[in-house]
Amino acid sequence: MRKKVKNSTEDRIFYAAVNIIIAAVLVVVLWPLIFIVSSSFSSKEAVLAGRVLLLPVDFSLEGYRAVFKTGEVLTGYRNTILYTLFGTTLNVLLTLIAAYPLSRRDMPYRRGFMFVFTFTMIFSGGMIPTYIIVSELHLLNSPLAMILPTALSVYNLIITRTFIENSIPGELLEAAVIDGCDDFGYFFKILLPLSAPVIAVITLYYAVAHWNSYFNAFLYITDSRLYPLQLVLRNILIANQMDSAMTTDFDSMTSKQGLADLLKYSLIVVSSLPVLLMYPFVQKHFVNGVMIGAVKG
């Protein structure tokens, strides 16, 4: 039988210190999340008085009832889910289509095209010229205004291109060509299955960006029926903000402030929960894809 190696005193001290640091980091990361969830299920009086520390105090669903009391939140959820699904699909498709030829060393003017893409990361027309373009394309008050202006992220393009260059041997293409496979067959049958880690990474990046997007809707959409979830939640929070100049009743002012504080925590949970539920399904690919795609530029 193999003899068990006994750790030295220095090893035990090192492991104890590492465990203490990891436990401290875990507390720092988890406590705000637990506090937000607990506050969202507490009464507004407990939240306003600061009595919520770890567990809900005076359990209440008042915050969630205030959020869902109208159909605007459900409409916002529907719109955001559609924007995220269609937008992410277009994003990933365009990123892969652009990254593959840019990863081919035999592509003519490859460096020139890459320079043009990279240039847009540093210099852009700005908000007003972009608004004029969107307006001239008749995209105002259209769901496409939430999808087309952000159809491609150069940062994700660079990650995907680098992953393909460093992780997929060029000999695979040569072997596929010898076997009679064309570029389309190689792309769909060989390249895409081998690129699953980086596809998972950029899918998560794009999906989170679409889910949290509100500024494009703020600029391009005035029809409340097309508002994404984030803009709906923002309007709910603003509508419940207390204006001290509008009331002199202390009890009414306190109740209004307590509801506004409670709403903040409920809105965070409502807007973040779907993304938190999605993350574990792509986590196993996330670290691998990011590290491989970021080793070389």
N, C-alpha and C positions, 0 to 999 in steps of 0.2 A: 504493500500500500504506500501511496505517496505521502510523505511526511508533511504535515501542515507547517507552513512558514510562520514563525512568530514575529509579529511586528515589533519594531524597536520603539523605545519611548518617543523618539523624534517623530516616527511615523504616526503614532497614536495622537500626539499633539497636533500634527499637521491635519490628520483626518478630522479631529474634533474641531479645529479652527475652520476647516472647509465646511463642515456640516452646520456650524453656527452661522457662517456667512450666508450659506444657501437658505437656511431657515429665516434669517433676517430679510433677505431679498424676497422670499416667498410671502412673508407677512406684508412687506411694503407694497407688493404687487396685488395681493389678494384683498387686503383690507379695504382699499377704496372701492373695489368691485362689490364686496359684500355690503359695505356701507350704503352704496347707491341702491342696491336691490332691497335692502332692509328698509331704507328710508321711503322707497316707493310704495311699500306695503304698510307703512305706519300712518298714523293720523297726522293731520296738518298741525295740530297743536304740539304733538311730540316733536315733529320736525322743526317747527319754529322755535321751540324751547331748547333744542339741541340735546334732547334726551336719547336720541338714537345713536348707539355706538356700534353694536355688532348684530343684534337681533331686532326684528320689528317690534315697535312699541305701540300698543293700542291698535292691533291689526285692523287695517282698513284698505278698501279698494277705491277710495274716493278719488285718488289721483288718476287711476285708470278709467274710472267712470267719466271723469272730466275730459279725458283724452278722447274717449270713444263715444261721447254723447251725441255726436253728429256723424254723418256718413263720410265726412271729409277725410278722415284718417284711413278708412278702408279704400276710398278712391285713391288716396295718395299711395297706399300700399300697392294697389293694382298697377298704377302708373309706374311706380319705381321698379316693380318686378318686371314689367314689360320692357322698360328702358334698360334694365340690367341684363336681361336675357338677350334681347336683340342687339344691344350695344356691345356686350361682351363677345357675342358670337362674331360680329363684324370685326371687332378689335383683334381678336385672336386670329381670324382668317387673314386679315390684311398683314398682320405682323409676321405670320409664317410665310405668306407669299413673298413678302419683301426680304425677310431674313435669309431664306434659302438661296436665292441667286447672289446675295451679297456675301454669303459664306463660300461661294465657289471662287477659287483662286483664278480660274480661267475666264471669269466674266470680264468682258471689256469695260474699261472705265469704272471699275469697281470702287476705287478710292475716290474718284470724283463724285459718284453717287453718294457714297458714305459721307463725304464732306458736306454735300448739300443737306442731307438729313441732319447731321450734327449741327450745322449752322443754325437751323431752326430752333435748337435748344437754347441758344444764346440770344439770338435776335428774332423778334417777331413784330408784326404790324401794330399790335396793341389792341386794346379793347374796342375803341371806336371804329378803326378800319375793319375789324372782325365783325362788328355789329352791322356795318354797312354791307359787307359781303353776304352775311346771313339774310339781311333784308332783301338784297337784290336777287338772291336765290329763292325768295318767297318761302323761307323756312320759319318765319315768325309765327308763333302760335301753332306750331306743328311739332309732333313728336320727334321728327327728324332733327329738330334743333337741339335735342338732347343727345343725339347719337353721332351725326355726321361731323360736327366741329371737333370732336375728340376721337375720331375714328382710328387714329394711330398715335401711339406713344413712342417717341424715338428712344427713350430710355429702355423700354421693354424690347424694342427692336434690337438694340445693341446687346442686351442680355441673351436674346434668342439666337442672334447671329453668332455670338461668341460660344454659346453652348454647342451649336451645330459644328463649328470649326474645331473645337477642342475635344468633343465627346464622340463624334461619329466619324470613323475613319474614312478617308477618301477612297480607300480600296473597295469599299462596299459599292460605290458608284461604278467603279471600273468593272467589278464582277457583275453588277446588274446589267451594264451595257453589253458585256460579252454574252450574257444570257438572253439578250434581245429586249431588255426593258428600256423604255424611253424615260424622259425626265418626269413626265406626269406619273408614270407607274412607280418610279423610284420615290417620288415625293409622297404619294399616298400609301404605298405598300411597305416602304422601308423606313423613310425618314420620320414620318409622323408617329408610328408606333415606338420608335427609339427616342423620340423627343417628349415622351409623356411627362417626365419631371419638370421640364421648363414650361411645357404647356400648362401644367397645373399651377405653376408659379405666376405666369402672366395672366392666367384666368382669374386667379385670386386678386392680383393687383387691379386688373380692369374692373372686376365685379365690385370690389370695395369702392373704387373711385366712382363708379356709376351710382352705387347705393348712397354714397355720401354727397353726391353732386346736388347743389342747389343754385349755384351762382349763374350757370347758364339758363336755368329756368327763370331766375330773377331778372335776367336781361331780355330773354327772347320770348317768354310766355306770359301772357296776361289773362288767359282763360283759366279760371280756377279748376275746371274739369280736367286740365292737363297737368296740374301741379304735381311734382314728385313729393314723396313722403316728407323729405327734409323741409321743404318750403311750407307744407301744411303744418308741420309741428312748430316751425318758427312762428307762423301766424297765430297759432293757438297760444304759444307762450307770450307773444306780444299782447294779444287780446286780454290776457289774464294778469298783465303787469299792473302793479298798484301805482296810481297817481295820487300823491298826497294832497295835491291842490284841488282834487275833485271831491274830497270827502273830509269832514271834520269829526266823524263818528269814530272813536278809537276802536271800539269792538269790530266795526265793519272793516276798518283799515287793517286790523290785526288778522282777521279772517281772510281777507284778500291776500295779504302778504304770505300767510301760511299756505294758502292754496297755490300761490305762484311758486313758492319754494318746493312744495310737494310735486307740482307739475314738472319741474326741472328734472327730478329724479325719475319720474314715470316716463317722460319723453326720452331720456337716455336709454332706459331699458327697452322701450318700444322700438327705437330706431336701431339699437345695436344687437338685439337678440338674434335676428336672422344671420348676421355676419358671424357672430360667435358660434352659432350652430353649424355653419358651413365650414369653419376653419379646421376642425378635427379631420374632416374627410380629405383634405389636401395637405395636411401637416407633414405626412411622411415623404411627400415629394418636395415640400417647400424648401427645407434646409439644403437638401441635395441639389436641387435646381439652382438656387441662388448662389451657392458656393461654386458650383461648376461654371456657371455663367459669368461669374465675377472675377475669376482667376486672372484672365488676360483680357485686354481690351482691343 
